[in-house]
Amino acid sequence: MDVDIGNALGTTPGLTEETLERLDDRVASAHERIARGMDADEFGYASLTLPETTDPEAIREATDAFETPSAVLTVGIGGSALGAGTLSDALPSDVDAYVLDNVDPDDVKRLLGSLPLDDVVINVVSRSGTTAETLANFLVVRDAMDRAGVDWTERTLVTTGEEGNLRRLADRHDLPALDVPEGVPGRFSMLSTVGLAVAALQGYDVEAVLAGGRDGMDALSGSLFESPAYAYGATTYALAERGALTNAVMPYAESLETFAEWFAQLWAESLGKDGLGQTPARALGATDQHSQLQLYRAGPRDKLVTVIRPTERAEVPIPETDLEGLSYLGGSSLGDLLDAEFDATEASLAEAGVPNVRIEVDRVDERALGELCYGMEAACVLYGELANVPTFTQPAVEWGKRAARGLLGGGEFPEADAVAEKRELRIERG
Ligand SMILES: O=P(O)(O)OC[C@H]1O[C@](O)(CO)[C@@H](O)[C@@H]1O
């Protein structure tokens, strides 16, 4: 993974070489803190040792219990689904991967109507074992399998904490079960059992993903000028300090669209604390050049754009054409066109003085994805250290959970009462 921060200098908001030099002293101290946390396996910092602590053998042992299925359905939400989804949506596989990470009844009905229930592995993942959406979906999926005459206990893999509903379920029915790693918040768990069980079921090279993570780990150093991950974390932090409160992440690869969704949780849930943070906006190149780029170039100077691309792409030539004004495309290729648009977007933003950072990976494969995700996790941890926020907790998501639970009769929660006090000003069709 390479990071190029040149287009964050002299922009609005923007940095200078002196800013970065001064900031590098703070990066060095932050790295010492991070390294201590990693060495001591401290809560949260343990995430950055997963490339060494994750046991691929344990993952294979659990997943080998299942003959190669035609499909795998992950029932989880947030970090319990997005890491696996990042790999599944980026890499080819003969095993189809589906994710239920929402409780939209129309979507669940549609999916259950199309799934080969007798040839799917249900990969149910929840660290806590109490997440309403995950457990509700699992109960619905299990019921559907019962009604289809499929023994769900033969087709279910559980990944969960030491205790809780899913652990008890696995024990009661002797289900293959994987442990979620201790001290690793869900959004940081892609390089663990949580993100890699599906990869194993889909036939991906799990060791290569972890090797990529180790590449990222080995690249951490006490200087942003020597570590791509820290260069990204320090630059995004310093730009936020100067007003770039949105970070539009724009991969120029369809295969990285789910990665951007994974990044959004990592960045928002880790850094959105104490009135601080940087809103991750999700975009896709080249598509959003015909959409959000207008705002990025000509809208408020309150953002940076992160453009990401693999330098190796599939070869799809564009046939010669006499279409008026388009003959220049003939003989070129879709990859050439996409890369020209990438370069043009970067230059367009720079010319308008909008800060943008380039991240490049050689290609979209297991090792590159492992390094990219590890790098973003390390960048996030560094940003959190520099911003002095509690990176690894997410207390703000609890209020809504209590309100929803109270509304469904799951207990007495004052948050549910607050729902009834909503201020109304309904505007109805005349
Ligand atoms: O794995 P669990 O405990 O079901 O949590 C799922 C997701 O919900 C959160 O805890 C937020 O509610 C995320 O941090 C996490 O990734």
The ligand as an SDF file (V2000), in Angstrom:
LIG
                    3D

 16 16  0  0  0  0  0  0  0  0999 V2000
  -20.7410   -8.2320   17.1910 O   0  0  0  0  0  0  0  0  0  0  0  0
  -21.8980   -7.5940   17.8990 P   0  0  0  0  0  0  0  0  0  0  0  0
  -21.7740   -7.6080   19.3780 O   0  0  0  0  0  0  0  0  0  0  0  0
  -23.2040   -8.1620   17.4220 O   0  0  0  0  0  0  0  0  0  0  0  0
  -21.8840   -6.0200   17.4900 O   0  0  0  0  0  0  0  0  0  0  0  0
  -22.1130   -5.6850   16.1540 C   0  0  0  0  0  0  0  0  0  0  0  0
  -21.8100   -4.2100   15.9560 C   0  0  0  0  0  0  0  0  0  0  0  0
  -22.6000   -3.4080   16.8610 O   0  0  0  0  0  0  0  0  0  0  0  0
  -21.7620   -2.4690   17.5100 C   0  0  0  0  0  0  0  0  0  0  0  0
  -21.4020   -2.9990   18.7800 O   0  0  0  0  0  0  0  0  0  0  0  0
  -22.4680   -1.1380   17.6880 C   0  0  0  0  0  0  0  0  0  0  0  0
  -23.7360   -1.3550   18.2320 O   0  0  0  0  0  0  0  0  0  0  0  0
  -20.5540   -2.3530   16.6250 C   0  0  0  0  0  0  0  0  0  0  0  0
  -19.4620   -1.7730   17.2840 O   0  0  0  0  0  0  0  0  0  0  0  0
  -20.3580   -3.7850   16.2370 C   0  0  0  0  0  0  0  0  0  0  0  0
  -19.5170   -3.9370   15.1190 O   0  0  0  0  0  0  0  0  0  0  0  0
  1  2  2  0
  2  3  1  0
  2  4  1  0
  2  5  1  0
  5  6  1  0
  6  7  1  0
  7  8  1  0
  7 15  1  0
  8  9  1  0
  9 10  1  0
  9 11  1  0
  9 13  1  0
 11 12  1  0
 13 14  1  0
 13 15  1  0
 15 16  1  0
M  END
$$$$
